[in-house]
Amino acid sequence: MSKRRVRKSNYYLFERKMMRKMLSLILISIGMVFLFRELIRGRFGEAVVTFLASRFRLEYSDALYIYEKTFREHLDMIICVTIIIALIAVFRYSIRWVTEYFNEISAGCDALLDESKELIALSPEMSFLELKLNECKNVLEKRERDARQAEQRKNDLVVYLAHDIRTPLTSVIGYLDLMNEAPDLPTTQRAKYLSITLNKAYRLEQLINEFFEITRFNLQSIPLARENLHLSYMLQQMVEEFYPILSPAGKAAHVDVPEDLILPGDPDKLARVFNNILKNAAAYSYTDTTIEIRAWQEGSQIHITFTNQGPVIPPENLSSIFEKFFRLDSARSTSTGGAGLGLAIAKEIITAHQGTISAASSENGTVFSISLPSMEN
């Protein structure tokens, strides 16, 4: 069905009622004119003649003559005046009737800005507009909720960043003060303090870079330096780099990717995506479990999944896990995670590659799924 036909069907009740109302008013007006015309010629004329004869004590013939001269000879003009008056009355009533609908529409528009959860109700023939207004009301309420949630997450981010930055910064200042106040520290102890200070400074740099990176991705398009990647080699190398992080807790990662699978894309940025997802999987998986990494080609798409065994992510968190400024577990130690921006960065990069990323979580595990085009566009 075309858009024009849908719109016509939406307005059908309103058009039918307007047509019925206008037709009724016109028929009533015509009926009143014809009735008035017949009255002037019939009993109304007799009544006027009788009234003139009795009131002014005239002969019947004289009263009839006056009636003929006053009414009968000017019958057309009287009927014209009557028609004009009837049309004015009809027009006035029609305007008042139509303005009632404008009042309903105005009240419905005012209700869009109300905080009331009640639905907007209009006349039955205005059901098409009632539906549109309620859709607008729902959209506005959702946008307001999303704006409040975004503002809250942004405020939370400031708190998280302040805490995350203050922790390594306090250590840096503390160890530097200690070395400054004790210049005669043994060489081995001074080297130890310098190593700790340097690690904390690197940690501080990482947090600041992560914050500025998500801000940069949000404010401008991400430039891509595309080339053909050997996906199996990239993921195998990444798993080896994660060995020191996984092995202390008995964790491991297994890669199941065809060696000849080629993925076109920006190697540095896709490596950042896989690193962020693998880092998240390592942090939230149970001890003595294996993170399964699989990839395969299906038609013009390459699918990549990261599956880990860990706590089930609640649905309300799962729907927001890729949003900016969202952090799954604010109580988690800052030494095991960043500022909660890794997955948001991953989504920005995948979107720039014209791909999709999603997450699902159940008792069987948490799965991050990526789909990317197998050919450059």
One Martini backbone bead per residue (centre of mass of N, CA, C, O) as a GRO file, in nm:
protein
  377
    1MET     BB    1   0.096   0.036   0.023
    2SER     BB    2   0.075   0.351  -0.011
    3LYS     BB    3   0.118   0.652   0.143
    4ARG     BB    4  -0.141   0.782   0.033
    5ARG     BB    5  -0.341   0.557   0.125
    6VAL     BB    6  -0.278   0.565   0.423
    7ARG     BB    7  -0.357   0.862   0.469
    8LYS     BB    8  -0.649   0.832   0.372
    9SER     BB    9  -0.733   0.620   0.590
   10ASN     BB   10  -0.671   0.804   0.835
   11TYR     BB   11  -0.884   1.045   0.730
   12TYR     BB   12  -1.167   0.919   0.688
   13LEU     BB   13  -1.331   0.982   0.946
   14PHE     BB   14  -1.299   1.287   0.933
   15GLU     BB   15  -1.416   1.336   0.650
   16ARG     BB   16  -1.692   1.203   0.699
   17LYS     BB   17  -1.785   1.388   0.928
   18MET     BB   18  -1.761   1.656   0.780
   19MET     BB   19  -1.952   1.587   0.548
   20ARG     BB   20  -2.199   1.525   0.725
   21LYS     BB   21  -2.220   1.798   0.861
   22MET     BB   22  -2.235   1.985   0.612
   23LEU     BB   23  -2.478   1.845   0.479
   24SER     BB   24  -2.674   1.892   0.711
   25LEU     BB   25  -2.663   2.204   0.714
   26ILE     BB   26  -2.753   2.248   0.422
   27LEU     BB   27  -3.027   2.098   0.439
   28ILE     BB   28  -3.143   2.271   0.666
   29SER     BB   29  -3.128   2.540   0.518
   30ILE     BB   30  -3.303   2.463   0.277
   31GLY     BB   31  -3.551   2.383   0.442
   32MET     BB   32  -3.596   2.660   0.576
   33VAL     BB   33  -3.643   2.821   0.318
   34PHE     BB   34  -3.885   2.659   0.210
   35LEU     BB   35  -4.059   2.697   0.460
   36PHE     BB   36  -4.068   3.005   0.453
   37ARG     BB   37  -4.196   3.024   0.171
   38GLU     BB   38  -4.460   2.868   0.239
   39LEU     BB   39  -4.553   3.049   0.469
   40ILE     BB   40  -4.587   3.308   0.309
   41ARG     BB   41  -4.804   3.169   0.112
   42GLY     BB   42  -4.978   3.072   0.346
   43ARG     BB   43  -5.053   3.086   0.669
   44PHE     BB   44  -4.875   3.329   0.715
   45GLY     BB   45  -5.037   3.521   0.534
   46GLU     BB   46  -5.306   3.497   0.680
   47ALA     BB   47  -5.198   3.594   0.954
   48VAL     BB   48  -5.108   3.876   0.858
   49VAL     BB   49  -5.381   3.977   0.757
   50THR     BB   50  -5.537   3.939   1.020
   51PHE     BB   51  -5.356   4.121   1.192
   52LEU     BB   52  -5.398   4.385   1.031
   53ALA     BB   53  -5.709   4.397   1.053
   54SER     BB   54  -5.724   4.389   1.372
   55ARG     BB   55  -5.511   4.605   1.459
   56PHE     BB   56  -5.604   4.841   1.225
   57ARG     BB   57  -5.893   4.821   1.115
   58LEU     BB   58  -5.922   4.658   0.843
   59GLU     BB   59  -5.981   4.555   0.557
   60TYR     BB   60  -5.917   4.270   0.404
   61SER     BB   61  -5.830   4.394   0.130
   62ASP     BB   62  -5.625   4.591   0.252
   63ALA     BB   63  -5.448   4.388   0.399
   64LEU     BB   64  -5.380   4.224   0.143
   65TYR     BB   65  -5.243   4.454  -0.010
   66ILE     BB   66  -5.016   4.504   0.192
   67TYR     BB   67  -4.898   4.220   0.178
   68GLU     BB   68  -4.837   4.217  -0.121
   69LYS     BB   69  -4.645   4.469  -0.122
   70THR     BB   70  -4.449   4.365   0.110
   71PHE     BB   71  -4.406   4.046   0.035
   72ARG     BB   72  -4.473   3.926  -0.252
   73GLU     BB   73  -4.300   4.142  -0.421
   74HIS     BB   74  -4.038   4.060  -0.206
   75LEU     BB   75  -3.971   3.750  -0.199
   76ASP     BB   76  -3.687   3.719  -0.320
   77MET     BB   77  -3.541   3.902  -0.121
   78ILE     BB   78  -3.624   3.750   0.135
   79ILE     BB   79  -3.495   3.483   0.054
   80CYS     BB   80  -3.206   3.588   0.024
   81VAL     BB   81  -3.173   3.684   0.313
   82THR     BB   82  -3.229   3.408   0.438
   83ILE     BB   83  -2.993   3.261   0.305
   84ILE     BB   84  -2.767   3.437   0.421
   85ILE     BB   85  -2.833   3.383   0.717
   86ALA     BB   86  -2.801   3.075   0.698
   87LEU     BB   87  -2.503   3.076   0.603
   88ILE     BB   88  -2.389   3.226   0.843
   89ALA     BB   89  -2.480   3.019   1.052
   90VAL     BB   90  -2.328   2.781   0.928
   91PHE     BB   91  -2.044   2.907   0.930
   92ARG     BB   92  -2.028   2.958   1.233
   93TYR     BB   93  -2.072   2.665   1.322
   94SER     BB   94  -1.833   2.546   1.166
   95ILE     BB   95  -1.610   2.703   1.305
   96ARG     BB   96  -1.672   2.607   1.590
   97TRP     BB   97  -1.633   2.307   1.525
   98VAL     BB   98  -1.338   2.324   1.424
   99THR     BB   99  -1.212   2.467   1.680
  100GLU     BB  100  -1.242   2.219   1.860
  101TYR     BB  101  -1.010   2.066   1.724
  102PHE     BB  102  -0.791   2.276   1.784
  103ASN     BB  103  -0.817   2.248   2.088
  104GLU     BB  104  -0.734   1.952   2.095
  105ILE     BB  105  -0.459   1.988   1.964
  106SER     BB  106  -0.348   2.189   2.169
  107ALA     BB  107  -0.378   2.002   2.414
  108GLY     BB  108  -0.195   1.778   2.296
  109CYS     BB  109   0.063   1.954   2.278
  110ASP     BB  110   0.077   2.018   2.580
  111ALA     BB  111   0.100   1.711   2.666
  112LEU     BB  112   0.392   1.666   2.558
  113LEU     BB  113   0.517   1.848   2.812
  114ASP     BB  114   0.419   1.668   3.008
  115GLU     BB  115   0.480   1.443   3.292
  116SER     BB  116   0.262   1.273   3.222
  117LYS     BB  117   0.166   0.924   3.153
  118GLU     BB  118  -0.068   0.993   3.000
  119LEU     BB  119  -0.258   0.960   2.739
  120ILE     BB  120  -0.367   1.091   2.453
  121ALA     BB  121  -0.705   1.225   2.398
  122LEU     BB  122  -0.933   1.201   2.130
  123SER     BB  123  -1.132   1.194   1.899
  124PRO     BB  124  -1.215   0.935   1.700
  125GLU     BB  125  -1.158   1.099   1.423
  126MET     BB  126  -0.854   1.165   1.567
  127SER     BB  127  -0.676   0.899   1.583
  128PHE     BB  128  -0.431   0.965   1.400
  129LEU     BB  129  -0.330   1.200   1.584
  130GLU     BB  130  -0.317   1.053   1.851
  131LEU     BB  131  -0.098   0.855   1.764
  132LYS     BB  132   0.121   1.065   1.694
  133LEU     BB  133   0.135   1.207   1.970
  134ASN     BB  134   0.211   0.951   2.134
  135GLU     BB  135   0.470   0.898   1.981
  136CYS     BB  136   0.604   1.166   2.053
  137LYS     BB  137   0.588   1.132   2.359
  138ASN     BB  138   0.764   0.877   2.373
  139VAL     BB  139   1.015   0.998   2.239
  140LEU     BB  140   1.058   1.231   2.441
  141GLU     BB  141   1.082   1.054   2.693
  142LYS     BB  142   1.323   0.889   2.593
  143ARG     BB  143   1.517   1.127   2.549
  144GLU     BB  144   1.511   1.222   2.840
  145ARG     BB  145   1.617   0.964   2.966
  146ASP     BB  146   1.879   0.949   2.801
  147ALA     BB  147   1.990   1.222   2.897
  148ARG     BB  148   2.000   1.153   3.197
  149GLN     BB  149   2.182   0.903   3.169
  150ALA     BB  150   2.417   1.046   3.027
  151GLU     BB  151   2.469   1.247   3.254
  152GLN     BB  152   2.523   1.035   3.471
  153ARG     BB  153   2.757   0.892   3.326
  154LYS     BB  154   2.935   1.143   3.309
  155ASN     BB  155   2.956   1.186   3.612
  156ASP     BB  156   3.075   0.909   3.671
  157LEU     BB  157   3.328   0.944   3.502
  158VAL     BB  158   3.452   1.168   3.669
  159VAL     BB  159   3.475   1.000   3.923
  160TYR     BB  160   3.644   0.769   3.808
  161LEU     BB  161   3.880   0.940   3.702
  162ALA     BB  162   3.954   1.071   3.969
  163HIS     BB  163   4.022   0.802   4.103
  164ASP     BB  164   4.217   0.672   3.892
  165ILE     BB  165   4.421   0.914   3.888
  166ARG     BB  166   4.481   0.950   4.193
  167THR     BB  167   4.617   0.683   4.260
  168PRO     BB  168   4.886   0.703   4.088
  169LEU     BB  169   4.956   0.995   4.170
  170THR     BB  170   5.001   0.940   4.470
  171SER     BB  171   5.234   0.741   4.430
  172VAL     BB  172   5.424   0.923   4.280
  173ILE     BB  173   5.448   1.143   4.497
  174GLY     BB  174   5.534   0.960   4.732
  175TYR     BB  175   5.801   0.844   4.609
  176LEU     BB  176   5.933   1.116   4.544
  177ASP     BB  177   5.937   1.225   4.832
  178LEU     BB  178   6.101   0.997   4.953
  179MET     BB  179   6.356   1.046   4.773
  180ASN     BB  180   6.393   1.347   4.852
  181GLU     BB  181   6.421   1.293   5.174
  182ALA     BB  182   6.617   1.028   5.081
  183PRO     BB  183   6.921   1.045   4.927
  184ASP     BB  184   7.054   0.775   5.089
  185LEU     BB  185   6.946   0.554   4.941
  186PRO     BB  186   6.961   0.266   4.829
  187THR     BB  187   6.994   0.157   4.514
  188THR     BB  188   6.781  -0.072   4.515
  189GLN     BB  189   6.549   0.094   4.642
  190ARG     BB  190   6.545   0.323   4.436
  191ALA     BB  191   6.483   0.140   4.192
  192LYS     BB  192   6.215   0.040   4.297
  193TYR     BB  193   6.073   0.316   4.321
  194LEU     BB  194   6.110   0.392   4.022
  195SER     BB  195   5.951   0.158   3.903
  196ILE     BB  196   5.681   0.223   4.039
  197THR     BB  197   5.655   0.513   3.935
  198LEU     BB  198   5.658   0.440   3.633
  199ASN     BB  199   5.408   0.257   3.631
  200LYS     BB  200   5.212   0.477   3.736
  201ALA     BB  201   5.261   0.672   3.501
  202TYR     BB  202   5.162   0.481   3.280
  203ARG     BB  203   4.880   0.452   3.397
  204LEU     BB  204   4.807   0.751   3.370
  205GLU     BB  205   4.847   0.769   3.065
  206GLN     BB  206   4.635   0.560   2.984
  207LEU     BB  207   4.385   0.707   3.095
  208ILE     BB  208   4.418   0.970   2.934
  209ASN     BB  209   4.424   0.844   2.649
  210GLU     BB  210   4.145   0.709   2.665
  211PHE     BB  211   3.980   0.964   2.700
  212PHE     BB  212   4.079   1.116   2.439
  213GLU     BB  213   3.997   0.899   2.234
  214ILE     BB  214   3.688   0.898   2.275
  215THR     BB  215   3.660   1.199   2.212
  216ARG     BB  216   3.773   1.190   1.924
  217PHE     BB  217   3.571   0.978   1.810
  218ASN     BB  218   3.315   1.161   1.875
  219LEU     BB  219   3.408   1.433   1.698
  220GLN     BB  220   3.523   1.234   1.468
  221SER     BB  221   3.630   1.076   1.218
  222ILE     BB  222   3.780   0.769   1.139
  223PRO     BB  223   4.076   0.697   1.022
  224LEU     BB  224   4.173   0.465   0.758
  225ALA     BB  225   4.427   0.201   0.716
  226ARG     BB  226   4.404  -0.014   0.475
  227GLU     BB  227   4.441  -0.380   0.489
  228ASN     BB  228   4.550  -0.702   0.466
  229LEU     BB  229   4.465  -0.948   0.706
  230HIS     BB  230   4.593  -1.196   0.919
  231LEU     BB  231   4.390  -1.304   1.155
  232SER     BB  232   4.530  -1.544   1.290
  233TYR     BB  233   4.799  -1.405   1.355
  234MET     BB  234   4.692  -1.170   1.525
  235LEU     BB  235   4.547  -1.343   1.748
  236GLN     BB  236   4.787  -1.516   1.834
  237GLN     BB  237   4.967  -1.281   1.925
  238MET     BB  238   4.771  -1.170   2.138
  239VAL     BB  239   4.758  -1.420   2.319
  240GLU     BB  240   5.057  -1.419   2.394
  241GLU     BB  241   5.045  -1.133   2.534
  242PHE     BB  242   4.823  -1.253   2.757
  243TYR     BB  243   4.965  -1.468   2.929
  244PRO     BB  244   5.048  -1.303   3.192
  245ILE     BB  245   4.739  -1.250   3.263
  246LEU     BB  246   4.614  -1.549   3.259
  247SER     BB  247   4.798  -1.764   3.414
  248PRO     BB  248   4.766  -1.694   3.726
  249ALA     BB  249   4.439  -1.798   3.693
  250GLY     BB  250   4.426  -2.039   3.475
  251LYS     BB  251   4.410  -1.906   3.208
  252ALA     BB  252   4.289  -1.905   2.858
  253ALA     BB  253   4.348  -1.906   2.492
  254HIS     BB  254   4.158  -1.988   2.190
  255VAL     BB  255   4.227  -2.035   1.840
  256ASP     BB  256   3.969  -2.046   1.564
  257VAL     BB  257   4.136  -1.986   1.260
  258PRO     BB  258   4.184  -1.955   0.950
  259GLU     BB  259   4.480  -1.901   0.779
  260ASP     BB  260   4.326  -1.776   0.502
  261LEU     BB  261   4.200  -1.538   0.653
  262ILE     BB  262   4.092  -1.227   0.521
  263LEU     BB  263   4.111  -0.886   0.654
  264PRO     BB  264   3.987  -0.582   0.589
  265GLY     BB  265   4.186  -0.314   0.746
  266ASP     BB  266   4.283  -0.161   1.037
  267PRO     BB  267   4.524  -0.287   1.233
  268ASP     BB  268   4.540  -0.101   1.482
  269LYS     BB  269   4.231  -0.075   1.540
  270LEU     BB  270   4.159  -0.378   1.549
  271ALA     BB  271   4.356  -0.443   1.776
  272ARG     BB  272   4.204  -0.267   1.981
  273VAL     BB  273   3.947  -0.426   1.980
  274PHE     BB  274   4.058  -0.710   2.059
  275ASN     BB  275   4.195  -0.613   2.316
  276ASN     BB  276   3.943  -0.509   2.468
  277ILE     BB  277   3.785  -0.776   2.465
  278LEU     BB  278   4.002  -0.959   2.592
  279LYS     BB  279   4.031  -0.792   2.850
  280ASN     BB  280   3.739  -0.827   2.942
  281ALA     BB  281   3.737  -1.139   2.947
  282ALA     BB  282   3.969  -1.172   3.152
  283ALA     BB  283   3.834  -1.008   3.391
  284TYR     BB  284   3.532  -1.186   3.373
  285SER     BB  285   3.655  -1.459   3.418
  286TYR     BB  286   3.706  -1.752   3.528
  287THR     BB  287   3.889  -1.963   3.669
  288ASP     BB  288   4.002  -2.210   3.472
  289THR     BB  289   3.953  -2.085   3.182
  290THR     BB  290   3.844  -2.048   2.834
  291ILE     BB  291   3.900  -1.844   2.560
  292GLU     BB  292   3.703  -1.822   2.272
  293ILE     BB  293   3.831  -1.788   1.931
  294ARG     BB  294   3.639  -1.705   1.641
  295ALA     BB  295   3.642  -1.753   1.270
  296TRP     BB  296   3.438  -1.664   0.975
  297GLN     BB  297   3.301  -1.708   0.654
  298GLU     BB  298   2.988  -1.538   0.522
  299GLY     BB  299   3.009  -1.447   0.241
  300SER     BB  300   3.053  -1.091   0.291
  301GLN     BB  301   3.123  -1.201   0.586
  302ILE     BB  302   3.300  -1.157   0.897
  303HIS     BB  303   3.319  -1.364   1.183
  304ILE     BB  304   3.363  -1.275   1.536
  305THR     BB  305   3.438  -1.452   1.848
  306PHE     BB  306   3.403  -1.404   2.212
  307THR     BB  307   3.434  -1.656   2.468
  308ASN     BB  308   3.325  -1.654   2.813
  309GLN     BB  309   3.350  -1.764   3.153
  310GLY     BB  310   3.097  -1.596   3.349
  311PRO     BB  311   2.917  -1.371   3.459
  312VAL     BB  312   2.610  -1.265   3.418
  313ILE     BB  313   2.475  -1.022   3.223
  314PRO     BB  314   2.255  -0.801   3.261
  315PRO     BB  315   2.026  -0.673   3.048
  316GLU     BB  316   2.055  -0.369   3.135
  317ASN     BB  317   2.371  -0.380   3.072
  318LEU     BB  318   2.384  -0.503   2.784
  319SER     BB  319   2.242  -0.251   2.638
  320SER     BB  320   2.505  -0.050   2.755
  321ILE     BB  321   2.805  -0.160   2.703
  322PHE     BB  322   2.869   0.047   2.436
  323GLU     BB  323   2.849   0.294   2.591
  324LYS     BB  324   2.927   0.587   2.683
  325PHE     BB  325   3.027   0.597   3.018
  326PHE     BB  326   3.022   0.286   3.067
  327ARG     BB  327   3.019   0.072   3.366
  328LEU     BB  328   2.984  -0.239   3.485
  329ASP     BB  329   3.210  -0.213   3.739
  330SER     BB  330   3.278   0.021   3.982
  331ALA     BB  331   3.421  -0.183   4.204
  332ARG     BB  332   3.650  -0.241   4.040
  333SER     BB  333   3.961  -0.253   4.012
  334THR     BB  334   4.185  -0.033   3.861
  335SER     BB  335   4.412  -0.251   3.800
  336THR     BB  336   4.200  -0.422   3.589
  337GLY     BB  337   4.108  -0.136   3.464
  338GLY     BB  338   3.966   0.122   3.326
  339ALA     BB  339   3.726   0.381   3.244
  340GLY     BB  340   3.500   0.233   3.063
  341LEU     BB  341   3.587   0.266   2.719
  342GLY     BB  342   3.665   0.018   2.540
  343LEU     BB  343   3.385  -0.065   2.404
  344ALA     BB  344   3.326   0.209   2.279
  345ILE     BB  345   3.571   0.212   2.095
  346ALA     BB  346   3.509  -0.049   1.944
  347LYS     BB  347   3.246   0.050   1.813
  348GLU     BB  348   3.362   0.288   1.655
  349ILE     BB  349   3.553   0.117   1.478
  350ILE     BB  350   3.347  -0.082   1.355
  351THR     BB  351   3.168   0.136   1.227
  352ALA     BB  352   3.395   0.250   1.042
  353HIS     BB  353   3.396  -0.054   0.900
  354GLN     BB  354   3.091  -0.136   0.855
  355GLY     BB  355   3.009  -0.275   1.123
  356THR     BB  356   2.932  -0.508   1.391
  357ILE     BB  357   2.839  -0.513   1.750
  358SER     BB  358   2.786  -0.764   2.011
  359ALA     BB  359   2.600  -0.900   2.301
  360ALA     BB  360   2.592  -1.208   2.501
  361SER     BB  361   2.422  -1.361   2.797
  362SER     BB  362   2.480  -1.665   2.989
  363GLU     BB  363   2.539  -1.966   3.136
  364ASN     BB  364   2.729  -2.039   2.877
  365GLY     BB  365   2.809  -1.733   2.832
  366THR     BB  366   3.005  -1.473   2.687
  367VAL     BB  367   2.933  -1.293   2.374
  368PHE     BB  368   3.134  -1.147   2.123
  369SER     BB  369   3.018  -0.995   1.819
  370ILE     BB  370   3.161  -0.975   1.484
  371SER     BB  371   3.097  -0.781   1.179
  372LEU     BB  372   3.266  -0.789   0.858
  373PRO     BB  373   3.369  -0.697   0.568
  374SER     BB  374   3.549  -0.884   0.310
  375MET     BB  375   3.532  -0.607   0.151
  376GLU     BB  376   3.609  -0.327   0.009
  377ASN     BB  377   3.424  -0.008  -0.040
   0.00000   0.00000   0.00000
